Structure formats: structure tokens, C-alpha cells
Amino acid sequence: MRIFRTVLTLCILLLASTSETRGAATNPPDLLSPRLTSCTETCVVGDVRWGDASVDGQVVVFVSSSNMLVEDDTNRAADVFVWQADGVERVSTGTSGEESNKASDIAALSGNGRYVFFRGFADNLVPSTLAGHANLYVKELATGRLALISHDTEGMPANTDNLSENFTQIDADFSGRYVIFGSIFAEFVEGVTDINHAQDIFLADLDSDG
């Protein structure tokens, strides 16, 4: 994986669009975040926010602090969820499905609906992360595999602590290979001395052969 800092050139990823003109909606919207009727612990209805959708509308990602969306939600924190035709799944979990021990609060989806990108604060999803510090992750929905995006040139987690200036905006291309994010972390790019102490925009190439 390679991460680049964009300074004078604005990198814009254009998703495929259709020229078909859309008129007024003729069908009522569907509810994508129905609550369960019972909970493992005290029920928390919670809110739903930060929605994103695949290009074909068949996959939707969102964040919620509710523990009534999936079974066995006991971390008492916001999580990232995905809606598909077969229901709602929590995706801010480890590769083996282990529950995050801290919140995950911002999420994005690749245009093809295969990859979810999210900001999380747990220390039990990948090694060497610190609880309460922000990192950026990618989850492959088909396999459940979780990977850390926010690491330095030696592979160590960024563990950022300025929450207002790290991973507050995330976007990805259709394939999920490229992800753009903002951060003030200074050690993403090898050979670049980042001393501006300000948020920069980074482009990560997640193709290990790229």
C-alpha cells in the first residue's frame, strides 16, 4: 500500500454516472435500519448517521449508536453497519468478527459496494493500536478481512489523537483501490518532511502490487 500527499494538485475521483434523468420518486422509501424487539443488555434506540451507498444502491453503510440493529451488540459504542438485501450487518469488527471495544464513527463505501472504510478508536482490531486514538480501516465485505490504512512508513498505526483533523472525511473510488482522507499525521509518506502541523489530503493506493 502506498500513501501520497496531495499539495498543489487536487485529486478528484469520478464515479461512473448515468445520463438518465430522474423524475419525482413514485415509490415510498424503504427503512434500512429497523430495530430489534429485544437486546442483550438495556436497549439503546440510538441515532443513525453518516450514510453512503454503492453506485447501484444495493449496499448502504451507516453509523449508529443503537444496540438494537444486530444481535449481541454489547460494546455500548457507535458502530458501523451495512445494509444489503438480506439484512443489516455490523462491519466495524475484527477479521474474525470480534466486537470493537471503542466507537467507530465515520464511514464510507466503495462505489462497487465491496469495501467499507471507517474511522475507529478501538485497540483490539489490529495490533499496536491505542484505545481512544483514531485510525482508519478498510473492511472487505465478502471475506470479512480488516486492514489498517493509517500507518506510518514502518507499518505502525498512526494512533492520532486530534479527532477534528483526522479522517473526518473519507472517500473512495468505484473499485475501492484508492481512498482519499484528511489527516494531520506527519509520517504517512516516506521521504517527505511534513512540518506544517496542519491537515493535509492523502491518497492511499491499497493495491499491494501498485
Solvent accessible surface area in square Angstrom, and as a share of the most:
residue,aa,sasa,rsa
1,M,70,0.31
2,R,119,0.44
3,I,17,0.08
4,F,82,0.34
5,R,60,0.22
6,T,25,0.15
7,V,108,0.62
8,L,173,0.86
9,T,96,0.56
10,L,135,0.67
11,C,43,0.26
12,I,116,0.59
13,L,54,0.27
14,L,158,0.79
15,L,80,0.40
16,A,78,0.60
17,S,109,0.71
18,T,85,0.50
19,S,118,0.76
20,E,104,0.47
21,T,124,0.72
22,R,174,0.63
23,G,70,0.68
24,A,96,0.74
25,A,98,0.76
26,T,126,0.73
27,N,118,0.60
28,P,112,0.71
29,P,129,0.81
30,D,120,0.62
31,L,132,0.66
32,L,45,0.22
33,S,14,0.09
34,P,68,0.43
35,R,75,0.27
36,L,55,0.27
37,T,143,0.83
38,S,74,0.48
39,C,33,0.20
40,T,84,0.49
41,E,66,0.30
42,T,117,0.68
43,C,60,0.36
44,V,74,0.43
45,V,95,0.54
46,G,29,0.28
47,D,76,0.39
48,V,60,0.34
49,R,85,0.31
50,W,124,0.44
51,G,63,0.60
52,D,49,0.25
53,A,50,0.39
54,S,6,0.04
55,V,74,0.42
56,D,97,0.50
57,G,35,0.33
58,Q,104,0.46
59,V,13,0.08
60,V,25,0.14
61,V,0,0.00
62,F,8,0.03
63,V,0,0.00
64,S,0,0.00
65,S,42,0.27
66,S,1,0.01
67,N,18,0.09
68,M,22,0.10
69,L,9,0.04
70,V,22,0.13
71,E,126,0.57
72,D,96,0.50
73,D,5,0.03
74,T,49,0.28
75,N,25,0.13
76,R,209,0.76
77,A,22,0.17
78,A,10,0.08
79,D,0,0.00
80,V,0,0.00
81,F,0,0.00
82,V,1,0.00
83,W,54,0.19
84,Q,58,0.26
85,A,95,0.74
86,D,138,0.71
87,G,32,0.31
88,V,33,0.19
89,E,87,0.39
90,R,35,0.13
91,V,2,0.01
92,S,0,0.00
93,T,12,0.07
94,G,1,0.01
95,T,74,0.43
96,S,106,0.69
97,G,48,0.47
98,E,69,0.31
99,E,48,0.21
100,S,1,0.01
101,N,71,0.36
102,K,88,0.37
103,A,30,0.23
104,S,0,0.00
105,D,26,0.14
106,I,10,0.05
107,A,9,0.07
108,A,4,0.03
109,L,8,0.04
110,S,0,0.00
111,G,3,0.03
112,N,45,0.23
113,G,6,0.06
114,R,118,0.43
115,Y,40,0.15
116,V,0,0.00
117,F,0,0.00
118,F,0,0.00
119,R,15,0.05
120,G,1,0.01
121,F,20,0.08
122,A,0,0.00
123,D,59,0.30
124,N,58,0.29
125,L,15,0.07
126,V,24,0.14
127,P,118,0.74
128,S,63,0.41
129,T,8,0.05
130,L,93,0.46
131,A,44,0.34
132,G,40,0.38
133,H,51,0.23
134,A,0,0.00
135,N,0,0.00
136,L,0,0.00
137,Y,0,0.00
138,V,13,0.08
139,K,9,0.04
140,E,22,0.10
141,L,30,0.15
142,A,89,0.69
143,T,93,0.54
144,G,21,0.20
145,R,129,0.47
146,L,14,0.07
147,A,29,0.23
148,L,28,0.14
149,I,1,0.00
150,S,0,0.00
151,H,44,0.20
152,D,21,0.11
153,T,66,0.39
154,E,148,0.67
155,G,41,0.39
156,M,100,0.44
157,P,13,0.08
158,A,10,0.07
159,N,29,0.15
160,T,11,0.06
161,D,106,0.55
162,N,53,0.27
163,L,78,0.39
164,S,85,0.55
165,E,58,0.26
166,N,1,0.00
167,F,0,0.00
168,T,36,0.21
169,Q,142,0.63
170,I,21,0.11
171,D,80,0.41
172,A,3,0.02
173,D,23,0.12
174,F,95,0.40
175,S,51,0.33
176,G,4,0.04
177,R,81,0.30
178,Y,66,0.25
179,V,0,0.00
180,I,29,0.14
181,F,2,0.01
182,G,3,0.03
183,S,0,0.00
184,I,48,0.24
185,F,35,0.15
186,A,45,0.35
187,E,100,0.45
188,F,9,0.04
189,V,30,0.17
190,E,145,0.65
191,G,84,0.81
192,V,61,0.35
193,T,110,0.64
194,D,18,0.09
195,I,127,0.64
196,N,75,0.38
197,H,168,0.75
198,A,45,0.35
199,Q,75,0.33
200,D,21,0.11
201,I,72,0.37
202,F,3,0.01
203,L,27,0.13
204,A,0,0.00
205,D,2,0.01
206,L,43,0.21
207,D,51,0.26
208,S,96,0.62
209,D,133,0.69
210,G,35,0.34
